[in-house]
Amino acid sequence: MAAATLRATAGIMLAESDTLVGSLPGLLDPLSEADRRRVLAIGRKEVLQTGKHVWRQGDTQNGIYLIESGRIRSYAAPSGREVTLAYWFAGNFVGGPDLFGAGAHMWSSVAVEHSRLLFLPGAALRELALQSASIAVALLDALAFKARCYSAMAQMLGTRSVTERLQRLLIFLSNIYGSQQGRDIVIGIPFTHGDLANLTGATRQWVTVQLSRMQARGIIRYDRGQIVILNLRALDLELV
């Protein structure tokens, strides 16, 4: 397995198929140079340090943010407990489903590392969509991709046990972000127990117990956020 890069996929989320998150180009990629310049012209660059919120759940929505670099986590916390919807990388946007700005944000988004964003105000973006079919289609394709991602997550939450969700997530991470080092697969992005819990809908304590059991069985090695898959076949077999 070749070393994976962050730009190889649109994000990290719960999904049965790894192909889902690698199937969409960046929002600007399908556009002509002229349309790309038109979109960039309405944008306002923003830089967010680690831990800085793009917005919080309930804030007024007034546009979308195109990710130029870094990593953004979208999460919901309606009852105080956070559930991670996805991590998004460069080329994707955050701020849907109301692309043109209306009402309140349904979830929060926060930078989990130093990130550069381009804010696209909803009113101006709507005007561009009315003027250019290519821009309108690119926005629709991006929004449809998001809908597929969240539908896949809902299906996983509704049809897979929490143990299966954790196993599926580890397989996903190894396939997309893993690099082969001898017989081991080293996942190139660090994850805390809390990160894994929020992605799978579990508690941090439960994830800690499960990872310890997997280590005892020789399936993984976990040390300070670094996940190493020692026996990928064992994870696959347990999902059959």
C-alpha positions in Angstrom: 0.0 0.0 0.0 1.4 3.4 -1.0 1.4 6.2 1.5 -1.8 8.1 1.4 -2.1 11.9 1.2 -4.8 14.1 2.8 -5.8 15.4 -0.7 -6.7 11.9 -1.9 -10.1 12.2 -0.2 -12.7 14.7 0.7 -13.0 13.8 4.3 -13.3 11.3 7.2 -16.7 10.0 8.2 -18.7 6.8 8.9 -19.4 5.0 5.6 -19.6 1.4 4.4 -17.5 2.1 1.3 -14.2 3.9 1.1 -14.9 5.0 -2.4 -17.6 7.4 -1.3 -15.2 10.0 0.1 -12.8 9.9 -2.8 -15.4 10.4 -5.6 -15.7 14.2 -5.7 -13.2 16.7 -7.1 -12.7 20.1 -5.3 -15.6 22.5 -5.7 -13.6 24.7 -8.1 -12.0 21.9 -10.1 -14.8 21.4 -12.7 -15.0 25.1 -13.5 -13.5 27.0 -16.4 -10.8 29.5 -15.6 -13.3 32.4 -16.1 -15.9 30.9 -13.7 -13.2 30.0 -11.2 -12.0 33.7 -11.1 -15.6 34.8 -10.7 -16.1 32.6 -7.6 -12.7 33.7 -6.1 -13.6 37.3 -6.7 -16.5 37.3 -4.3 -14.5 35.5 -1.6 -12.9 36.7 1.6 -9.9 34.8 2.9 -9.8 33.8 6.6 -7.2 32.0 8.6 -8.3 29.9 11.6 -5.9 28.6 14.3 -6.5 25.2 15.8 -9.6 25.2 18.0 -11.2 28.2 16.4 -14.8 27.8 15.4 -15.9 28.7 11.9 -19.4 29.0 13.4 -21.4 27.4 16.2 -24.7 25.5 16.1 -27.5 28.1 16.0 -25.4 30.9 14.6 -27.0 32.8 11.7 -26.0 31.3 8.3 -24.9 33.7 5.6 -22.7 31.8 3.2 -20.3 28.9 2.9 -16.5 28.4 3.5 -14.3 26.8 0.9 -11.4 25.0 2.6 -8.1 25.9 1.0 -5.9 24.1 3.5 -6.1 22.4 6.9 -8.9 20.3 8.4 -12.3 21.3 9.6 -14.5 19.2 11.9 -18.3 19.4 11.7 -20.2 18.2 14.7 -23.5 18.3 16.4 -24.1 18.7 20.2 -27.9 19.1 20.7 -27.8 17.6 24.2 -24.3 18.6 25.2 -22.7 15.4 23.9 -20.7 15.9 20.7 -21.2 13.7 17.6 -18.7 14.2 14.8 -20.4 14.3 11.4 -17.2 14.5 9.4 -13.7 15.9 9.0 -13.4 17.9 5.8 -10.2 18.7 3.9 -9.0 21.1 1.1 -11.3 21.5 -1.9 -14.5 20.8 0.0 -16.7 23.4 1.7 -18.6 23.7 4.9 -21.8 25.6 5.5 -24.5 23.5 3.8 -27.2 22.6 3.3 -28.3 26.3 2.8 -25.6 27.3 0.3 -27.0 30.8 -0.1 -27.5 31.6 3.6 -30.8 31.2 5.4 -31.8 30.6 9.0 -29.5 29.1 11.6 -26.6 26.6 11.3 -27.7 23.1 12.1 -24.3 22.1 13.5 -20.9 23.5 14.5 -17.6 23.5 12.6 -14.2 24.0 14.1 -10.6 24.0 12.8 -8.7 21.0 14.2 -5.5 22.3 12.7 -4.2 25.6 11.2 -6.6 26.2 8.3 -7.1 28.7 5.5 -10.6 29.3 4.3 -12.4 31.3 1.6 -15.7 32.7 2.7 -18.3 32.9 -0.1 -21.2 35.1 0.9 -24.6 33.5 0.2 -26.2 36.4 -1.7 -23.3 36.9 -4.1 -22.9 33.1 -4.6 -26.6 32.9 -5.5 -26.1 35.6 -8.2 -23.2 33.7 -9.7 -25.3 30.5 -9.8 -28.1 32.3 -11.6 -25.6 33.7 -14.1 -23.5 30.5 -14.7 -24.9 27.0 -15.2 -21.5 25.5 -14.6 -21.2 27.2 -11.2 -24.8 26.1 -10.3 -24.0 22.5 -11.3 -20.8 22.4 -9.4 -22.6 23.6 -6.3 -25.4 21.0 -6.8 -22.8 18.2 -7.3 -21.0 19.3 -4.1 -24.3 19.4 -2.1 -25.3 16.0 -3.5 -22.0 14.6 -2.3 -22.6 15.9 1.2 -26.1 14.4 1.2 -24.6 11.0 0.2 -22.0 11.2 3.0 -24.6 12.0 5.7 -27.0 9.4 4.4 -24.2 6.8 4.6 -23.5 7.9 8.1 -27.1 7.6 9.1 -27.2 4.1 7.6 -24.2 3.1 9.5 -25.6 4.4 12.8 -28.9 2.7 12.1 -27.7 -0.7 10.9 -24.3 -1.4 12.4 -23.5 -2.1 16.0 -21.1 0.3 17.8 -18.4 -2.4 17.6 -18.9 -2.8 13.9 -18.8 1.0 13.4 -15.4 1.2 15.2 -14.0 -1.7 13.1 -15.3 -0.1 9.9 -13.7 3.2 10.8 -10.4 1.6 11.5 -10.5 -0.2 8.1 -11.4 3.1 6.4 -8.5 4.9 8.0 -6.1 2.2 7.1 -7.2 2.1 3.4 -7.3 5.9 3.0 -4.6 7.2 5.3 -2.5 4.2 6.0 1.1 3.5 4.8 2.6 0.1 4.7 5.6 -0.3 7.0 6.8 -3.9 6.9 3.7 -5.9 7.9 2.1 -3.0 9.7 -0.2 -0.3 8.4 0.5 3.1 10.1 -2.4 5.5 10.0 -1.0 8.9 9.2 -3.4 11.1 11.2 -3.5 11.0 15.0 -6.8 10.3 16.7 -7.6 10.4 20.4 -10.0 8.0 22.1 -12.5 10.9 22.2 -12.1 11.5 18.4 -12.9 7.9 17.7 -15.8 7.9 20.1 -17.4 11.0 18.5 -17.1 9.6 15.1 -18.7 6.2 16.0 -21.4 7.4 18.4 -19.7 5.7 21.4 -18.3 6.9 24.7 -14.6 7.5 25.2 -14.5 4.9 28.0 -16.0 2.3 25.6 -13.5 3.1 22.9 -10.6 2.8 25.4 -11.8 -0.7 26.4 -12.3 -1.8 22.8 -8.8 -0.6 21.7 -7.2 -2.4 24.7 -8.9 -5.6 23.7 -7.8 -5.2 20.1 -4.2 -4.6 21.3 -4.4 -7.7 23.5 -5.5 -9.7 20.5 -2.7 -8.4 18.3 -5.0 -6.6 15.9 -3.8 -3.0 16.5 -1.2 -1.0 18.4 -2.2 2.4 19.8 0.1 4.9 21.4 -0.6 8.6 22.0 -3.0 9.0 19.1 -0.9 6.9 16.7 -2.9 3.9 15.3 -1.1 1.0 13.8 -3.0 -1.9 12.2 -1.2 -5.1 12.8 -3.9 -7.5 11.4 -6.2 -5.9 8.9 -7.6 -9.2 7.9 -9.0 -9.8 11.4 -10.9 -6.6 11.3 -12.4 -7.5 7.9 -13.4 -11.0 9.1 -15.2 -9.7 12.1 -17.4 -7.5 9.9 -18.6 -10.5 7.8 
